[in-house]
């Protein structure tokens, strides 16, 4: 029997891009096509439709069909407890451990004590020469942990070459985060290179230093800024290692990269792919034969929320999916409760199983670079490469990574991006489910472990100062308002309240009442729903009975035209000192303000500013 191909498109007339465009123009009804074009925070265009990219090859990353390393954070300050966590993780599917020491980049006020005793206790019964990958996350105050790990390997009689350890030395990340350094770059270089040479002399394969893009991402930066920072730091370390007498061919394998993976699937995939192309360009410029750069991924800190933290599981799943498909060599999933404190066993299990499910059940590692040829991702990858290379060249013209930090090159660009990002968060254009949208005021507390933080002495004199890149979480401004609400509930037994003054039938008011409820409760102001009111006197009585601080009119434009002014007068007479109107200001704005309406809430309005103003009014009352 001859094989038959099922031609899925054979039953349809041929279609061209021009045909699609004509249909789109009909729907737009004269509106410009540009309305359908998106923009990244770097200003890169995202078209609504892309053609398939032709004549492209997969970008070489992991070995074909090889899984990425399933890394698990070990950040408990109690070394014995940390060892128990590590053994549990390995027994249940983790293939690597990210040893997070206090003071390290990405420690987020947690981390282990950087002592030889703590290292020995944490690594007890872990067979480092049997395929378990180790990554150290250290800072200048905890960099000695790298030596303690090396000494532990030697004391156990293990072959350093058989141990897969990434030592993670990265003083540039610390300088960028802190905004200062006790030493000039020329003084930092010998300390880094002596550490690299010492570890290499012991027989470790490395890599030894990391170029950490998480610094920029955690501070609110863009994909282009993160990539350029990684390139700048990576080249700075390559130069330093070569300058210490190590051939570039050997130095090539001594540097690796860290990137943040967030819930924007396509941008995350394009970013990881772009880094491989960019680093290959640097290797070529150094007259090296390009080799796949080792890229470690952390799911993004800045996307975590304290409120409704279970949504963080979904964010982490998408981030892991994107990083895995884009060829990350190792992935660390930040547990969904990390923003609240030290994650408990359940949170750690979920973080671990997120990766196991994607690898073992979804088989994501089976195809190398599945995005190859996808027009949208290929275009984004190329755009990121071009823009990141330009910024990297700017940092080189400034004198390299450290000099660029001193001149504020990266910080000024990150600050502008962070400002734009925060504005979109405030206006809820960038949605944080559970925080800025769809909040749950009645959520139960989430369990985290208790641990005593490790206190480290300040590291040297702040001799060289420049703008810092401190980590942020995007949900923090809304969470601050929720904290105020919780404090009011604890102190007075009730949260701040807004009375939803519904007018007309449910078909008239439900949409805007639902919007208003989400709007106010995102700031911890409990929305009190109500029946429909046709009688202004009954509306006034219901408002007084609610004991709410505010009221919000909710209905359709048609009903507003008929009833809004009378309803507003009634609420004003009932003692409502601040009245909201669910909908955009219209020609009737002046008349509504004359009868007591003071604020208008609508999609695209600055929700954060409105909610902060509500709390100020309560404090002044």
C-alpha positions, 0 to 999 in steps of 0.5 A: 500500500502506497504511503499517503500524505494528508495535505491539511491545506488542500481543501482551502483556497491559497492565501497570501499575506496580502489577503490576510492584510485586507481582512485585517484592514476591514476589521480595523475600519480605518484605524492604523495598522500600527495599533497591532504592532507591539513594542518591547521595553527596548523599543523592538517591534513585535509584529502581529504576524511573521513569515517562516524564516528560511535558511536558518540552522538551529543554534548550538547549545546543549548536546542533542537531546541532552536534558538541562541540569535540574538545579535546586537552591540550597540557602538555609543558614543552618548547615545541617538543615541545608544538608537535609534539604540537599539530600532530599532534593537529590533523592527526588530528582534534582541533578544539581545544587545551587549553593547560595551563600550569604552576601551572594548575588541572588541570595535575597537576604538568605544564604549559608554561612561562608565557613569551612565547617558549614561547607563540610556539613552541607556537602556531607554524603553528597557524592560530588564525583558521581554526576551531581553538579554544583554551582556556587553563588557567592559575593566578595564577603563569601568568596572564600567559600570557593576555596572551602569547597575545593579544600573539601574535595581534596580532603575527601580524596576526590578527583577535582576533574571528576567534580562538576563545580561552577565556582561563580566568582563574580565581583562585578555583579556585587559592585553593580548591586551595591553601587560601590567598591573598595578597590579599583578594577586594576586591584580586583583583577589579581584577586580574581585571577589568582583564585582562578589559577589556584582552582585550575592548578588543583585540577578543577575544570571550571568554569570559575567566573560568571557573567551574571545578567540577573543583576540587570534583570532583578533591577528592572532592566530590559533584555538588551541591557541584560545581554550587554551587561553579560557581554561586558562582564564576560569580556572583562573576565576573559581579558583579566584571565588572559592578562594573568598568563592563561591562554585564551583557549583555556580561558574560554572555558573558564567563564560562564553566564547567568540569565534570568528567565521570566514569564514572557516566553518569546522574549526569554527564548530569544534572549537565551538564543541571542546570547549564544550568537553574541558570545560566538561573535566575541569568540570569533573576534578573539580568534577562537573557535566558537564553543557553546557557552554554558548558560545557567538560568534562574527563574526571575526574582522580580516577577515573584509576588508575596500575595497569592504566591501560588501564581508564582508556580505558573510564572516559574513554569513558563519561565522554565519552559522558555529557558529549557527550549532555548537551550539553557544548560542548567535551570534553578527554579526559585520556589514560589514562596521565596519572596516571603522567606525561606521556602518550606519542603512543599515549595521546594518540592514544587520547584523541583517537580516543575522541571521534572515534569517538563523534562520527563513528561513533556520531553522538552529536551528532545528537540534542539532549538525548536524555535529555529525557523520560527519567524517571530522568535528568529526576528526577536533574536536578531533584533536583540543581538543587534541592539545588545551588541551596540550597547556592549560596544558603548561599554567597551568605549567607556573602558569596559564593564567596571568603567561603564558602571563608574560612568553610570552607563548601564544604570541610567538605561536600567533606571529609564526602563524600570521607570517605564515598567513601573508606570505600566505596572501602576496602570495595570498594563503589565498585569501581576495576577494576584497582586495588581489584578484579581486579588484575594483579600481572604487568602490564607497565610503561606508557610515559610521556614524560620531561620536566623540570617547570616550576618556578614561584616561590611566589605571594605571601604566604599572608596569607589561609588556609583549608582547601584542596581538593587533588586526589586520585585514589581509587585512591591508597591501594591503589596505595600498597600495590602500590608496597610490593609492588613494592619488596619484589619489587625488594629480595628477589626476591619479593612478600609472599604468602598461601597459599590453603588450599583445602578440599573440592572445587573446587565448594566452594572456587573462589568464595571462593578467587577472591574471596580472590585478588582481595582480597589482590592488590589490595594487592600480596600474591600469592595462592598457589593450591593443590590441595584438602587433606583431610589436615591434615598435607599442608596444613601441609607445603604451607604450609611449602613455600610460604614464604608470610607468611600463609594463608587458609582457602577453602571452603563453609560446609558444608566449613568446619563439618567441616574448618576447625578441624582445618585451622586447627590444622595451619596454626598448628602449621606456623608460620602467625602470621596466618591469614585466613578467607574468609567472614563470622564465624558462630557458630563465630567463637570456636572458629576464633579459638581455633585461630589464625584472626585475621581474616575477609575478606568482601564489604563488609569494610574491605579496605584496613584489612585489607591495611594491617594485613597490611603492618604485621604483616610489618614487625613480624615 
